[in-house]
């Protein structure tokens, strides 16, 4: 679970919206937050898979320059996530 996901735990969310917001509005907002987190995670996984595939293809083709390029991109991506 990422820091962002931990930040938006249900309990913390309910504390942050206060008592002025109706529970229907709060649930709607919470659902939007979780959907956004889900989509971002899915996108990260797709990027990771694509970079892994490109690294594998470059190895198969024995293309050192592309291998180094995609390996560096994958390492940089992993460091950011």
C-alpha positions as CSV (number, residue, x, y, z in Angstrom):
1,X,0.0,0.0,0.0
2,X,1.5,3.3,-1.0
3,X,1.7,6.4,1.2
4,X,-1.1,8.0,-0.8
5,X,-3.3,5.0,-0.2
6,X,-2.5,5.0,3.5
7,X,-3.2,8.7,3.7
8,X,-6.8,8.2,2.5
9,X,-7.9,5.5,5.0
10,X,-11.6,5.6,5.7
11,X,-11.1,6.8,9.3
12,X,-8.8,9.6,8.3
13,X,-11.1,10.6,5.5
14,X,-14.1,10.8,7.8
15,X,-12.1,13.0,10.2
16,X,-11.0,15.3,7.4
17,X,-14.5,16.0,6.0
18,X,-16.0,16.8,9.4
19,X,-19.6,16.7,10.4
20,X,-20.9,19.3,7.9
21,X,-20.9,16.9,5.0
22,X,-23.7,14.3,4.5
23,X,-22.7,10.7,4.5
24,X,-23.9,10.3,0.9
25,X,-21.6,13.1,-0.2
26,X,-18.8,11.7,1.9
27,X,-19.2,8.2,0.4
28,X,-19.3,9.6,-3.1
29,X,-16.1,11.6,-2.6
30,X,-14.4,8.6,-1.0
31,X,-15.4,6.4,-3.9
32,X,-13.9,8.9,-6.3
33,X,-10.7,9.0,-4.3
34,X,-10.4,5.2,-4.3
35,X,-11.3,4.9,-8.0
36,X,-8.5,7.5,-8.7
37,X,-6.0,5.5,-6.6
38,X,-7.1,2.2,-8.3
39,X,-6.7,3.7,-11.8
40,X,-3.3,5.2,-11.0
41,X,-2.1,1.9,-9.6
42,X,-3.4,0.1,-12.7
43,X,-1.6,2.6,-14.9
44,X,1.7,2.1,-13.0
45,X,1.4,-1.7,-13.4
46,X,0.9,-1.3,-17.2
47,X,3.9,0.9,-17.5
48,X,6.0,-1.5,-15.4
49,X,4.9,-4.4,-17.6
50,X,5.6,-2.5,-20.8
51,X,9.1,-1.6,-19.7
52,X,9.8,-5.2,-18.7
53,X,8.6,-6.4,-22.1
54,X,10.9,-3.8,-23.8
55,X,13.8,-4.9,-21.8
56,X,13.1,-8.6,-22.6
57,X,12.7,-7.8,-26.3
58,X,16.0,-5.9,-26.4
59,X,17.7,-8.9,-24.7
60,X,16.2,-11.3,-27.3
61,X,17.4,-9.1,-30.1
62,X,20.8,-8.6,-28.4
63,X,20.4,-4.8,-28.7
64,X,22.6,-3.5,-26.0
65,X,21.7,0.2,-26.5
66,X,18.0,-0.4,-26.2
67,X,18.6,-2.8,-23.3
68,X,20.5,-0.1,-21.4
69,X,17.9,2.6,-22.3
70,X,14.9,0.5,-21.2
71,X,16.7,-0.8,-18.1
72,X,17.5,2.7,-17.0
73,X,13.9,3.8,-17.6
74,X,12.6,0.8,-15.6
75,X,15.0,1.6,-12.7
76,X,14.0,5.3,-12.7
77,X,10.3,4.3,-12.8
78,X,10.8,1.9,-9.9
79,X,12.6,4.5,-7.9
80,X,9.7,6.9,-8.3
81,X,7.1,4.4,-7.2
